[in-house]
Amino acid sequence: MAIALSNKTDEELEKEQRENGLIPKDTIVDFEVLDEVKFGTKTIYTEDAQSKAGNDMIVLVLKIFHNDKERVLIDYLTAGMEFKLRHAINTCGIDVDTAVSATDFIGKSGRARLGIQKSKDPQYSDKNVIADYLVRGVDVELDDEIPDFTKK
């Protein structure tokens, strides 16, 4: 099966995403980990849980900040995605050697890169997700030589 592409420009597609409430893919946002969030009568907690497959999982309730607006995203971290888990630990500044739990994240903040998860069910729309967390203090090799700007 082939999917026909529209003749819309990237700018038109990004505008459409914004109008649908989605933040464009690869946008970097600041976040804070909340203890809980209420959606009507339902409350979602930052907690240790188990995935549907029975694997250990950490559920994070994140308040993200983008263009002077706040939005809540829920992220699910499992050992199967250890690179993302380690990046979350790093960006939140959690000092851990062997194991981490959801309570270690509450009140912490950092930066993350967003993605878009396409809905598999037509009754639900696409949604923003955390693609990855940004690692703090990435080592960069610097040139210590000071250039002489007085030469022409």
Helices and strands as residue ranges (DSSP letters): H 10-19, E 28-34, E 36-39, E 42-45, E 47-50, E 56-66, E 69-78, G 79-81, H 82-91, G 102-104, E 109-117, E 127-133
